[in-house]
Amino acid sequence: RFTHTSWLATMSSPAFYSLDVAAIPDEIFADVAPEKWLELCKSAGPEGFPEGSLGGLHEMPFYPYQLERVIGLALYMSLHSVPGACLLMAAAWLTGHGTGPAAWLSGGLLAYSAALHVCWKGITWWLRLARKPGQSPKQNQFDFIARNNHRYFSIKCVWPASLHPPALDGRPTIFCTVPHGLLPIVANSPFYSKVLIDRICQWVVAPVLIRLPIISGILRATGCISAKAGPIRSALLASGKGKGGEGGSHGSVAIVLDGVA
């Protein structure tokens, strides 16, 4: 029954929430408790947020943070070509074309990736940003790479009240998002593992990436799984604390629809 009291409750209840993830202070970005993030959320009624309030870019010093991301993002993309470049170079040498175009191309790709890796390791060593050994996949989702990505792209998140905590507590959840683009930066956001659910959200990636050297280790370190029914089902049904169900009674996965889907 719709009464005047219920109408007032509807009008006063938030319909949408937003969080400026790029503006989250460093000291609480990697904090395991979600309450500190939730305190920074803003809300709006059915009319939504004021026009222009979700826009704007955050200033990010070129050195060292932008420089780290410029090199780090280029390195991540180049690593996809390293296995193919190694195979191409091996094939060129085995077929007697060690000085041919194929060998020069593969050698150039490997040299480019190696140079980026040396530069990136140097910056992270200088800034003492290396990942700590023994961290869980969920903890790795909140490391300096994710932090700098949010700053670099000025990421803001908006979601309906129907998804606001504790709406998804204890429920197996599949998140679907777009776009993928050249670089699926949205898949690097730990927002899903912090605000919407207090357990790890495992992103699905193309099965071939899970088999590639180097890249597979990077993806597995943050809890990514293969875009196949078996791994997805296992992640959703995972319970208790552990790789899949860390921090909740059931797991969750996220899919970039215009990517592996």
TIDRENVEX-434466 format. One record per residue: residue in one letter; x, z, y of N, C-alpha, C in turn. Coordinates in steps of 0.001 Angstrom, whole numbers, padded with zeros to 6 digits, always signed. Layout:
BEGIN
AXZYXZYXZY
...
***
This chain:
BEGIN
R+000839+000000-001189+000000+000000+000000+000875+000000+001240
F+000627-000941+002143+001448-001087+003344+000814-000282+004472
T+001509+000767+004913+001013+001622+005979+001905+001516+007199
H+001456+002147+008287+002251+002139+009507+003597+002824+009277
T+003595+003887+008465+004836+004609+008168+005812+003729+007408
S+005290+002987+006411+006171+002116+005639+006703+000976+006504
W+005889+000501+007451+006335-000550+008354+007492-000061+009217
L+007404+001192+009726+008480+001757+010525+009746+001930+009695
A+009576+002327+008430+010735+002500+007551+011423+001168+007314
T+010615+000107+007160+011185-001219+006947+011951-001689+008168
M+011394-001428+009353+012032-001869+010584+013335-001120+010842
S+013403+000162+010429+014586+000965+010699+015646+000817+009620
S+015298+000264+008472+016254+000107+007379+017096-001148+007609
P+018394-001048+007399+019249-002227+007563+018880-003326+006570
A+018966-004556+007026+018730-005696+006140+020038-006382+005764
F+021065-006203+006612+022363-006812+006356+023469-005832+006739
Y+024603-006016+006084+025798-005233+006403+026969-006204+006623
S+027929-005747+007399+029129-006555+007616+030349-005649+007659
L+031487-006242+007337+032749-005507+007381+033849-006459+007825
D+034539-006078+008867+035684-006841+009348+036893-006389+008534
V+037138-007065+007413+038189-006637+006496+039565-006765+007143
A+039732-007760+007998+041029-007962+008641+041399-006811+009565
A+040398-006071+010048+040649-004990+011002+040782-003623+010340
I+040698-003570+009025+040829-002288+008335+042237-001742+008543
P+042373-000497+008955+043714+000066+009188+044571+000036+007923
D+045857-000150+008109+046778-000225+006980+046719+001012+006099
E+046555+002173+006733+046645+003420+005974+045491+003616+004995
I+044392+002883+005160+043288+003036+004219+042986+001750+003454
F+043758+000680+003707+043458-000582+003035+043585-000455+001528
A+044647+000190+001081+044872+000328-000363+044329+001637-000911
D+043620+002405-000095+043064+003664-000571+042057+003397-001686
V+042131+004170-002768+041275+003902-003922+039826+004305-003688
A+039574+005187-002731+038209+005638-002474+037478+004626-001593
P+036297+004161-002016+035566+003166-001220+034876+003751+000007
E+034713+005066+000063+033966+005666+001167+034565+005348+002528
K+035888+005277+002597+036536+005013+003888+036261+003599+004374
W+036127+002652+003430+035764+001288+003815+034306+001244+004246
L+033461+001943+003515+032024+001915+003820+031728+002510+005194
E+032550+003454+005624+032347+004046+006947+032568+003034+008066
L+033296+001973+007787+033597+000951+008799+032561-000170+008823
C+031615-000137+007899+030607-001195+007837+029634-001104+009008
K+029179-002256+009471+028139-002338+010488+026861-002865+009845
S+025735-002545+010432+024457-002966+009858+023612-003674+010906
A+022633-004433+010417+021713-005165+011290+020360-005240+010606
G+019321-005436+011397+017979-005573+010867+017714-006977+010357
P+016457-007290+010061+016115-008625+009540+016512-009764+010458
E+016668-009496+011751+017037-010554+012697+018508-010928+012602
G+019285-010139+011878+020695-010439+011703+021562-009884+012820
F+022821-010241+012789+023774-009757+013780+023718-010612+015044
P+024059-010046+016182+024021-010802+017442+024877-012062+017362
E+024433-013089+018036+025144-014359+018030+026579-014178+018540
G+027516-014708+017791+028920-014634+018173+029639-013366+017763
S+028904-012365+017264+029542-011094+016938+030412-011177+015688
L+030196-012183+014861+030973-012317+013627+032138-013283+013780
G+032286-013841+014958+033368-014793+015191+034608-014103+015717
G+035535-014904+016137+036763-014369+016712+037882-014255+015693
L+039113-014367+016188+040293-014272+015348+041101-013039+015724
H+041746-012465+014737+042601-011310+014973+044026-011770+015257
E+044645-011127+016211+046035-011443+016497+046911-010920+015366
M+047852-011748+014961+048758-011391+013878+050165-011794+014288
P+051079-010852+014422+052448-011185+014839+053060-012231+013914
F+053727-013226+014519+054339-014259+013695+055390-013660+012775
Y+056217-012786+013337+057208-012110+012496+056834-010643+012387
P+056705-010112+011185+057026-010802+009930+055802-011313+009166
Y+054585-010965+009643+053404-011146+008791+052990-012606+008637
Q+052895-013346+009763+052547-014755+009632+053623-015518+008876
L+054877-015198+009150+055971-015875+008463+055902-015620+006963
E+055582-014403+006578+055459-014084+005149+054361-014903+004508
R+053245-015077+005202+052128-015830+004621+052410-017329+004623
V+053051-017849+005659+053390-019272+005688+054262-019626+004492
I+055265-018795+004235+056155-019047+003100+055463-018691+001781
G+054752-017569+001761+054115-017123+000526+053041-018070+000025
L+052224-018581+000920+051174-019517+000515+051763-020836+000033
A+052799-021317+000734+053461-022544+000302+054119-022358-001064
L+054702-021182-001283+055328-020894-002574+054298-020870-003685
Y+053170-020214-003441+052124-020141-004473+051647-021528-004874
M+051441-022395-003890+050982-023747-004200+052057-024546-004938
S+053300-024372-004534+054371-025142-005173+054605-024709-006614
L+054322-023448-006919+054545-022957-008281+053655-023662-009303
H+052539-024219-008842+051681-024969-009761+052382-026212-010299
S+053335-026727-009521+054015-027969-009924+055287-027720-010722
V+055745-026475-010784+057017-026181-011446+057010-026548-012930
P+055997-026162-013733+056028-026557-015152+056066-028066-015344
G+055255-028797-014564+055253-030256-014668+056579-030856-014252
A+057188-030286-013205+058482-030785-012751+059558-030564-013806
C+059507-029417-014487+060481-029148-015553+060322-030143-016700
L+059081-030419-017077+058840-031380-018157+059276-032784-017754
L+059006-033146-016500+059398-034468-016017+060909-034630-016005
M+061617-033609-015563+063072-033683-015533+063642-033744-016948
A+063085-032947-017863+063562-032976-019245+063344-034357-019864
A+062164-034926-019603+061868-036254-020150+062816-037299-019577
A+063133-037181-018285+064045-038137-017656+065427-038068-018281
W+065928-036887-018522+067253-036737-019113+067257-037190-020571
L+066210-036859-021314+066161-037225-022736+066045-038738-022937
T+065476-039410-021962+065309-040870-022080+066416-041639-021368
G+067439-040931-020933+068567-041599-020299+068352-041990-018864
H+067389-041341-018181+067119-041655-016777+067389-040426-015892
G+068488-039751-016213+068810-038522-015493+069110-038701-014028
T+069374-039929-013620+069632-040176-012193+068561-041073-011578
G+067443-041245-012296+066375-042101-011812+065430-041391-010861
P+064422-042119-010371+063455-041549-009423+062724-040320-009964
A+062361-040325-011262+061635-039199-011831+062470-037924-011772
A+063753-038064-012081+064638-036901-012048+064822-036388-010618
W+064971-037300-009663+065112-036892-008265+063840-036213-007748
L+062686-036744-008137+061419-036158-007696+061241-034758-008265
S+061452-034610-009565+061294-033301-010188+062334-032318-009671
G+063554-032812-009482+064597-031944-008945+064286-031484-007530
G+063716-032391-006723+063328-032021-005365+062236-030967-005344
L+061253-031108-006224+060175-030117-006305+060704-028752-006722
L+061612-028742-007705+062182-027476-008162+063049-026837-007079
A+063815-027652-006360+064648-027124-005284+063790-026560-004152
Y+062695-027255-003837+061770-026790-002795+061168-025447-003178
S+060696-025321-004422+060107-024062-004879+061144-022945-004898
A+062359-023271-005327+063417-022264-005375+063768-021762-003973
A+063823-022671-003008+064138-022282-001632+063048-021381-001057
L+061797-021732-001319+060690-020894-000851+060744-019515-001498
H+061055-019482-002779+061106-018207-003496+062198-017303-002934
V+063370-017879-002669+064467-017094-002104+064089-016542-000730
C+063480-017378+000105+063064-016938+001449+062008-015849+001363
W+061023-016049+000473+059932-015075+000363+060440-013743-000182
K+061306-013789-001199+061857-012553-001745+062706-011839-000704
G+063411-012610+000114+064209-012003+001161+063354-011268+002182
I+062238-011884+002594+061349-011255+003576+060708-010000+002988
T+060206-010107+001769+059540-008945+001161+060536-007815+000888
W+061782-008166+000558+062795-007124+000363+063114-006438+001692
W+063255-007243+002739+063575-006695+004055+062471-005759+004547
L+061229-006126+004263+060095-005322+004713+059671-004270+003694
R+060350-004240+002545+060029-003293+001473+058565-003430+001043
L+058189-004669+000766+056796-004954+000415+056595-005276-001063
A+057624-005161-001863+057500-005533-003268+056451-004679-003972
R+055757-005306-004951+054784-004569-005738+055460-003458-006535
K+054788-002335-006636+055330-001232-007412+055100-001494-008901
P+056113-001270-009723+055939-001506-011163+054911-000552-011763
G+054190-001049-012744+053225-000210-013445+051862-000116-012790
Q+051632-000873-011714+050320-000827-011065+049277-001558-011908
S+048041-001098-011828+046950-001735-012543+046532-003007-011807
P+045801-003913-012481+045308-005117-011793+044486-004789-010551
K+043686-003737-010613+042885-003387-009442+043774-002953-008281
Q+044808-002188-008557+045726-001777-007500+046456-002981-006908
N+046783-003956-007749+047463-005156-007257+046571-005987-006349
Q+045253-005842-006475+044347-006577-005599+044408-006069-004159
F+045021-004916-003960+045073-004318-002624+046501-004243-002095
D+047388-005098-002601+048772-005041-002154+048968-005789-000840
F+050204-005937-000425+050504-006542+000882+050091-008003+000950
I+050039-008697-000190+049637-010102-000175+048178-010219+000259
A+047309-009418-000337+045900-009424+000051+045738-008966+001495
R+046510-007947+001883+046419-007431+003253+046768-008512+004264
N+047861-009209+004035+048280-010255+004968+047351-011458+004933
N+046765-011760+003771+045792-012850+003699+044586-012568+004579
H+044098-011351+004550+042930-011003+005363+043244-011089+006851
R+044438-010687+007224+044843-010814+008618+045007-012280+009005
Y+045675-013032+008155+046003-014426+008456+044742-015258+008648
F+043712-015002+007818+042481-015783+007883+041349-015050+008614
S+041628-013869+009182+040612-013083+009911+039309-012981+009115
I+039408-012502+007898+038257-012471+006985+037262-011387+007367
K+035999-011796+007455+034880-010888+007658+033868-011131+006546
C+033225-010093+006080+032269-010209+004978+030892-009744+005430
V+029860-010457+005000+028467-010121+005302+027686-010156+004003
W+026828-009162+003788+026043-009123+002555+024680-008481+002828
P+023686-008819+002022+022339-008251+002212+022263-006814+001710
A+021262-006094+002197+021099-004694+001805+020850-004549+000309
S+020329-005596-000317+020053-005531-001751+021327-005407-002584
L+022501-005720-001996+023773-005600-002699+024589-004402-002236
H+024068-003672-001267+024836-002554-000719+024860-001397-001710
P+026003-000721-001823+026096+000427-002738+024998+001443-002455
P+024439+002023-003527+024850+001953-004936+024034+000945-005758
A+023601-000154-005160+022682-001074-005830+023235-001615-007148
L+024547-001847-007227+025126-002478-008415+025859-001495-009320
D+025742-000213-009044+026456+000781-009845+026053+000698-011311
G+027050+000614-012179+026802+000643-013611+026210-000614-014193
R+026094-001670-013403+025484-002905-013880+026535-004007-014034
P+026518-004725-015155+027405-005887-015258+026996-006920-014220
T+027959-007446-013484+027645-008275-012317+028474-009543-012307
I+027827-010658-011947+028511-011927-011748+028340-012325-010287
F+029435-012414-009555+029405-012866-008173+029721-014359-008126
C+028982-015089-007318+029219-016525-007141+029490-016785-005662
T+030526-017552-005379+030897-017768-003985+031424-019182-003784
V+031474-019614-002556+032056-020885-002124+032723-020628-000774
P+033636-021462-000319+034146-022666-000991+035456-022366-001703
H+035882-023318-002539+037179-023212-003181+038243-023831-002274
G+038045-025105-001939+038990-025773-001056+040357-025948-001697
L+041324-026312-000876+042685-026496-001374+043260-025175-001856
L+042948-024105-001150+043432-022780-001515+042252-021817-001542
P+041878-021295-002720+040695-020430-002823+040976-019029-002296
I+041178-018930-000995+041575-017655-000415+040487-016605-000576
V+039217-017047-000683+038136-016086-000851+038303-015314-002143
A+038963-015927-003150+039139-015273-004440+040207-014190-004387
N+040922-014122-003282+041950-013098-003156+041418-011838-002497
S+040167-011867-002094+039623-010728-001362+039279-009586-002302
P+039832-008396-002071+039484-007234-002882+038180-006577-002435
F+037506-007230-001482+036248-006684-000957+035261-006362-002076
Y+035175-007247-003073+034214-007058-004148+034546-005828-004990
S+035838-005536-005159+036260-004400-005974+036286-003095-005197
K+035915-003141-003943+035976-001940-003126+034625-001548-002558
V+033897-002522-002021+032664-002205-001307+031431-002367-002188
L+031246-003564-002749+030022-003815-003520+030014-003066-004837
I+031176-002916-005460+031295-002183-006722+032575-001377-006683
D+032555-000205-007286+033750+000622-007328+034435+000451-008678
R+034700-000789-009030+035427-001125-010248+036029-002511-010046
I+036948-002874-010887+037641-004136-010678+036704-005327-010858
C+036819-006281-009950+036103-007551-010067+037131-008588-010515
Q+036894-009175-011684+037849-010120-012246+037423-011553-011933
W+038308-012272-011236+038016-013651-010857+038353-014583-012017
V+037516-015585-012225+037761-016558-013291+038533-017743-012716
V+039453-018232-013509+040293-019359-013084+040293-020418-014176
A+040722-021606-013837+040776-022694-014808+041635-022277-015998
P+041168-022537-017220+041913-022112-018418+043364-022578-018432
V+043644-023755-017863+045017-024264-017887+045957-023371-017087
L+045442-022723-016025+046289-021874-015205+046737-020623-015956
I+045904-020156-016893+046264-018978-017673+047399-019300-018648
R+047620-020574-018914+048666-020980-019857+049967-021401-019170
L+049911-021620-017861+051104-022077-017153+052096-020933-016945
P+053380-021190-017130+054378-020153-016835+054334-019767-015359
I+054726-018566-015072+054835-018005-013723+053457-017787-013101
I+052696-018867-012899+051378-018737-012278+050472-017823-013097
S+050513-017947-014421+049660-017117-015266+049974-015640-015075
G+051253-015308-014913+051619-013912-014691+051101-013377-013371
I+051152-014229-012333+050634-013827-011024+049131-013573-011095
L+048406-014475-011767+046959-014348-011861+046548-013155-012721
R+047213-012977-013847+046877-011853-014735+047158-010515-014076
A+048149-010484-013197+048509-009230-012529+047392-008701-011655
T+046518-009587-011192+045375-009161-010371+044065-009188-011154
G+044130-009322-012476+042934-009227-013307+042191-010516-013531
C+042768-011670-013162+042062-012941-013361+041930-013255-014852
I+040835-013924-015196+040580-014288-016587+040218-015765-016668
S+040285-016309-017882+039979-017717-018101+038486-017985-017937
A+038156-019151-017399+036753-019531-017169+036125-020030-018459
K+036045-019139-019418+035409-019428-020694+034427-018317-021031
A+033457-018648-021869+032389-017687-022179+032938-016405-022778
G+033917-016514-023678+034447-015335-024353+035055-014315-023410
P+036052-014705-022604+036646-013746-021666+035651-013202-020644
I+034737-014046-020185+033742-013581-019209+032831-012541-019846
R+032374-012816-021066+031502-011866-021760+032223-010539-022006
S+033473-010612-022395+034241-009391-022639+034403-008563-021365
A+034650-009257-020250+034812-008549-018978+033518-007876-018546
L+032397-008550-018740+031115-007993-018328+030706-006805-019186
L+031083-006829-020443+030669-005766-021364+031686-004644-021464
A+032813-004792-020746+033830-003744-020781+033245-002455-020234
S+033591-001345-020856+033044-000058-020424+034165+000954-020295
G+033884+001991-019510+034875+003033-019297+035996+002552-018402
K+037088+003306-018381+038239+002936-017565+039166+002064-018381
G+039711+001071-017744+040611+000169-018446+040738-001131-017715
K+041267-002119-018390+041572-003390-017743+040331-004060-017198
G+039242-004066-017970+038056-004763-017509+037086-003886-016771
G+036877-002647-017255+035839-001810-016669+036350-000679-015835
E+037499-000868-015226+038123+000199-014468+037201+000714-013374
G+036891+002000-013467+036126+002640-012416+034630+002454-012519
G+034084+001939-013605+032642+001756-013702+032207+001640-015136
S+030897+001669-015371+030404+001641-016738+030369+000233-017303
H+030370-000785-016453+030421-002167-016909+031315-002963-015980
G+031805-004092-016472+032691-004916-015669+031948-005882-014778
S+032713-006638-014004+032134-007665-013141+033119-008813-013043
V+032577-010004-012833+033410-011188-012668+032931-011948-011443
A+033770-012811-010929+033433-013628-009763+033860-015070-010025
I+033021-015990-009600+033246-017419-009847+033146-018177-008520
V+034152-019002-008252+034077-019904-007103+033393-021179-007586
L+032174-021402-007157+031299-022410-007772+031831-023826-007682
D+032473-024192-006584+032966-025568-006483+034402-025697-006980
G+034854-024687-007745+036171-024744-008353+036050-024981-009839
V+036264-023933-010645+036238-024077-012095+034838-024380-012615
A+033792-024034-011859+032428-024278-012325+032096-025761-012285
***
